[in-house]
Amino acid sequence: MGNLHFKETVELTLKVIGGKWKPVILCHLTEGTHRFGELKREMPQITQKMLTQQLRELEEDSVIERKIYVQVPPKVEYSLTEYGLTVKQLLNVLSEWGDKHLTMMTDSSNRE
């Protein structure tokens, strides 16, 4: 039973923050509040449509919040929610694993 719960919760985590772009978006937002255009500039390979979709999904899952300023031109800012700040721990673990993997791959290619 414990294994099933583990698998279900890992799957849920990946549903919320998984994919190609969500972790990158979250990394940027751990640095502080960003406007849409700033995020787009920091991730030039993401399309505007994909960025919009990923931000909406993160907002629906209460990981980020969107603040709209009623002004001309319109201004929208994105930031991590208090709950979303907890994702920093997970991103740190992912970064540590990526660092170990990079070292392993580098060592492996040097042996060949």
C-alpha positions as CSV (number, residue, x, y, z in Angstrom):
1,M,0.0,0.0,0.0
2,G,2.9,2.4,0.8
3,N,4.3,2.0,-2.6
4,L,1.0,2.9,-4.3
5,H,0.8,6.1,-2.2
6,F,4.4,7.0,-3.1
7,K,3.7,6.5,-6.8
8,E,0.4,8.4,-6.7
9,T,2.0,11.4,-4.9
10,V,5.0,11.5,-7.3
11,E,2.6,11.4,-10.2
12,L,0.6,14.3,-8.6
13,T,3.7,16.3,-8.1
14,L,4.8,15.8,-11.7
15,K,1.3,16.8,-12.9
16,V,1.5,20.1,-11.0
17,I,5.2,21.1,-11.7
18,G,6.3,18.7,-14.4
19,G,7.1,19.2,-18.0
20,K,9.6,21.2,-19.9
21,W,8.7,24.7,-18.9
22,K,7.0,24.7,-15.4
23,P,10.3,24.0,-13.5
24,V,12.0,26.7,-15.4
25,I,9.2,29.2,-14.8
26,L,9.3,28.3,-11.1
27,C,13.1,28.8,-11.0
28,H,12.7,32.3,-12.3
29,L,9.9,33.1,-9.9
30,T,12.0,31.9,-6.9
31,E,14.0,35.0,-7.6
32,G,11.0,37.2,-7.1
33,T,8.0,38.8,-8.9
34,H,8.2,38.9,-12.7
35,R,6.0,40.4,-15.4
36,F,5.0,38.3,-18.4
37,G,7.4,40.0,-20.7
38,E,10.3,39.5,-18.3
39,L,9.6,35.7,-18.2
40,K,9.3,35.6,-22.0
41,R,12.6,37.3,-22.4
42,E,14.3,35.0,-19.9
43,M,13.0,32.0,-21.7
44,P,13.3,33.0,-25.4
45,Q,12.5,29.4,-26.7
46,I,9.0,29.2,-25.1
47,T,6.1,30.4,-27.2
48,Q,3.8,33.1,-25.8
49,K,0.9,30.6,-26.0
50,M,2.8,27.9,-24.0
51,L,4.0,30.4,-21.4
52,T,0.4,31.6,-20.9
53,Q,-0.9,28.0,-20.6
54,Q,1.8,27.0,-18.1
55,L,1.2,30.1,-16.0
56,R,-2.5,29.5,-15.9
57,E,-2.0,25.9,-14.8
58,L,0.4,26.9,-12.0
59,E,-2.1,29.5,-10.9
60,E,-5.0,27.0,-10.9
61,D,-2.8,24.7,-8.7
62,S,-2.2,27.7,-6.3
63,V,1.5,27.6,-6.8
64,I,1.7,31.1,-8.3
65,E,-0.5,34.2,-8.1
66,R,-1.2,36.7,-10.8
67,K,-1.7,40.3,-9.8
68,I,-3.4,42.6,-12.3
69,Y,-2.9,46.4,-12.2
70,V,-5.7,48.4,-13.7
71,Q,-3.7,50.9,-15.8
72,V,-2.8,51.7,-19.3
73,P,-1.0,49.8,-20.6
74,P,-2.2,46.8,-18.5
75,K,0.4,45.4,-16.1
76,V,0.3,41.8,-14.8
77,E,2.8,40.4,-12.3
78,Y,3.4,36.8,-11.4
79,S,4.9,35.5,-8.1
80,L,5.0,32.4,-6.0
81,T,2.2,32.0,-3.4
82,E,3.2,31.2,0.2
83,Y,2.4,27.6,-0.7
84,G,4.4,27.9,-3.9
85,L,7.5,29.0,-2.0
86,T,7.7,25.4,-0.7
87,V,8.6,24.3,-4.3
88,K,12.1,25.8,-3.7
89,Q,13.0,22.8,-1.6
90,L,12.1,20.5,-4.5
91,L,13.9,22.6,-7.1
92,N,17.0,22.5,-4.9
93,V,16.9,18.7,-4.8
94,L,16.4,18.6,-8.6
95,S,19.4,20.9,-9.0
96,E,21.6,18.7,-6.8
97,W,20.6,15.6,-8.7
98,G,21.3,17.4,-12.0
99,D,24.7,18.4,-10.7
100,K,25.5,14.8,-9.8
101,H,24.2,13.5,-13.1
102,L,26.3,16.1,-15.0
103,T,29.4,15.0,-13.1
104,M,28.6,11.3,-13.8
105,M,28.1,12.0,-17.5
106,T,31.3,14.1,-17.7
107,D,33.3,11.4,-15.8
108,S,31.8,8.7,-18.1
109,S,32.7,10.5,-21.3
110,N,36.3,11.2,-20.0
111,R,36.8,7.4,-19.5
112,E,35.9,6.6,-23.1
